[in-house]
Amino acid sequence: MERAVVESSLVRSAGHDVLREEMEVEFADGRVVRYLGVKREEWEGFMGAESKGSYLMREIRKHTYEVVKEKGS
């Protein structure tokens, strides 16, 4: 999944697949996590949020997720 760099101390980059409703987040520590069932509106909310980290923790983190890459690997 293609990710865009974002301004955040917690998140380095993020991407969204509209058809699959998946959001991929690369954290500042190098971990990459894919969140499942993320709607377009949630993605747009994340990208428009003043604090990406706060929005992620409040709205996105509740979704089922899978770790794509562990930190440091």
C-alpha positions as CSV (number, residue, x, y, z in Angstrom):
1,M,0.0,0.0,0.0
2,E,1.3,3.4,-0.9
3,R,1.7,5.7,2.1
4,A,2.1,9.5,2.4
5,V,4.4,11.2,4.9
6,V,2.5,13.0,7.6
7,E,3.5,15.6,10.2
8,S,3.3,13.9,13.5
9,S,5.6,12.9,16.3
10,L,3.9,9.4,16.5
11,V,3.2,8.6,12.9
12,R,5.8,8.8,10.0
13,S,3.5,7.9,7.1
14,A,0.0,6.5,6.4
15,G,-2.1,5.1,3.6
16,H,-5.6,4.0,2.9
17,D,-7.1,1.4,0.5
18,V,-10.7,2.6,-0.1
19,L,-11.9,-0.7,-1.7
20,R,-10.4,-2.9,1.0
21,E,-11.2,-0.4,3.8
22,E,-7.6,-0.8,5.2
23,M,-5.4,1.8,6.6
24,E,-1.7,1.3,7.0
25,V,0.4,3.3,9.5
26,E,4.1,3.5,9.8
27,F,5.0,4.7,13.3
28,A,8.0,6.8,14.2
29,D,9.7,3.7,15.8
30,G,9.5,1.9,12.5
31,R,6.5,-0.4,13.2
32,V,4.0,-0.8,10.4
33,V,0.4,-1.7,11.4
34,R,-2.6,-2.3,9.1
35,Y,-6.0,-1.5,10.5
36,L,-9.0,-3.3,9.0
37,G,-12.5,-1.9,8.4
38,V,-11.4,1.8,8.2
39,K,-14.0,3.8,6.2
40,R,-13.1,6.6,3.9
41,E,-14.6,9.1,6.4
42,E,-12.3,7.9,9.1
43,W,-9.3,8.2,6.8
44,E,-10.3,11.7,5.8
45,G,-10.8,12.6,9.5
46,F,-7.3,11.3,10.2
47,M,-5.7,13.2,7.4
48,G,-7.5,16.4,8.4
49,A,-6.8,16.1,12.1
50,E,-4.6,18.7,13.7
51,S,-3.1,15.9,15.8
52,K,-2.7,12.7,13.8
53,G,-1.6,10.7,16.9
54,S,-4.6,11.7,19.0
55,Y,-7.0,10.9,16.2
56,L,-5.3,7.6,15.6
57,M,-5.6,6.6,19.3
58,R,-9.2,7.8,19.6
59,E,-10.8,6.7,16.3
60,I,-8.6,4.2,14.4
61,R,-7.0,2.1,17.1
62,K,-10.3,0.5,18.0
63,H,-10.2,-1.4,14.7
64,T,-8.9,-4.9,14.3
65,Y,-5.3,-4.7,13.2
66,E,-2.3,-6.7,12.0
67,V,1.4,-5.9,12.5
68,V,3.0,-5.7,9.0
69,K,6.5,-4.9,10.4
70,E,7.9,-5.0,13.9
71,K,10.0,-2.1,15.1
72,G,13.6,-2.4,14.3
73,S,13.1,-5.2,11.8
